[in-house]
Amino acid sequence: MDSLDAIKTFSALSQQTRLDVFRLLVKAGEDGALSGEIGHRLDVRQNTMSANLAVLLNAGLVRNERQGRTIRYFANFEAVRGLLGFLMEDCCGGNPEICQPIIDEIACAC
């Protein structure tokens, strides 16, 4: 990930509904969630939800799969790993062992 990708990612997450959607999809894990279900759970109208999902897709934070007439969305954990790696790549003045507790804290065993 480079600086422009990181900026696009942070920009996508800098709006309350999009942040809520992303967190919901992280919690959903590999099962993801249907677009209508996301809107219902967050009490967001369908057209507003579609626009927010498009921003998250464009930023690479989510991916989707068509399932018949519906679309299921998933958090893109590789994008999250890329962002975290970008943020931590030069941590601790070249002493990465100092940052290991942070890395261990954010590492997901899923």
C-alpha positions in Angstrom: 0.0 0.0 0.0 1.2 3.5 -0.7 0.3 6.9 0.7 -2.5 7.6 -1.9 -4.1 4.2 -1.2 -4.0 4.9 2.6 -5.5 8.3 2.1 -8.3 6.8 0.0 -8.9 4.2 2.7 -9.0 6.7 5.5 -11.3 9.0 3.5 -13.7 6.1 2.9 -13.8 5.4 6.7 -14.2 9.0 7.7 -18.0 9.0 7.4 -20.1 7.5 10.2 -22.3 5.2 8.1 -19.4 3.8 6.1 -17.4 3.2 9.3 -20.5 1.4 10.8 -20.8 -0.7 7.6 -17.2 -1.7 7.7 -17.3 -2.6 11.3 -20.4 -4.7 10.8 -18.7 -6.6 8.0 -15.6 -7.2 10.1 -17.9 -8.7 12.8 -19.7 -10.8 10.1 -16.4 -12.3 9.1 -16.3 -14.7 6.2 -20.1 -15.0 6.1 -20.4 -11.3 5.1 -23.9 -9.8 4.9 -26.4 -9.1 2.2 -26.8 -5.4 1.2 -30.4 -5.2 2.3 -29.5 -6.8 5.7 -26.8 -4.2 6.2 -29.2 -1.4 5.5 -31.8 -2.9 7.8 -29.4 -3.5 10.7 -28.0 0.1 10.5 -31.4 1.7 9.7 -30.1 3.2 6.4 -32.2 3.6 3.3 -31.3 1.4 0.3 -30.1 4.2 -2.0 -27.9 5.7 0.7 -26.5 2.3 1.6 -25.7 1.6 -2.1 -23.7 4.9 -2.3 -21.8 4.1 0.9 -21.0 0.6 -0.2 -19.8 1.9 -3.5 -17.3 4.2 -1.7 -16.1 1.3 0.4 -15.7 -0.9 -2.7 -13.8 1.8 -4.5 -11.4 2.1 -1.6 -10.9 -1.7 -1.6 -12.2 -2.1 1.9 -15.0 -4.4 1.0 -15.6 -6.9 -1.8 -18.9 -8.3 -3.0 -20.4 -11.4 -4.6 -23.6 -11.6 -6.5 -26.0 -14.3 -5.2 -28.9 -14.4 -7.5 -30.7 -11.1 -7.2 -28.9 -10.0 -4.1 -25.3 -8.9 -3.4 -23.4 -10.2 -0.4 -20.6 -7.9 1.0 -17.5 -8.9 2.9 -14.7 -7.0 4.6 -11.5 -7.1 2.7 -9.1 -8.2 5.4 -6.1 -8.1 3.0 -6.8 -4.4 2.5 -6.9 -3.9 6.3 -3.6 -5.9 6.7 -2.1 -3.7 3.9 -3.2 -0.5 5.7 -1.9 -1.7 9.1 1.4 -2.8 7.5 1.7 0.6 5.8 1.1 2.4 9.1 3.6 0.2 11.0 6.3 -0.4 8.5 8.8 2.1 9.9 7.7 1.8 13.5 9.9 2.3 16.5 12.9 3.8 14.7 14.0 0.6 13.2 13.4 -1.5 16.3 10.3 -3.5 15.3 10.5 -5.6 18.5 9.3 -2.6 20.4 6.1 -2.6 18.3 5.5 -6.4 18.6 3.0 -6.0 21.5 1.0 -3.7 19.3 1.2 -6.0 16.3 0.2 -9.0 18.6 -2.8 -6.9 19.8 -4.2 -6.2 16.4 -3.4 -9.6 14.8 -6.5 -11.6 14.0 -6.4 -15.3 14.4 -9.3 -15.7 12.0 
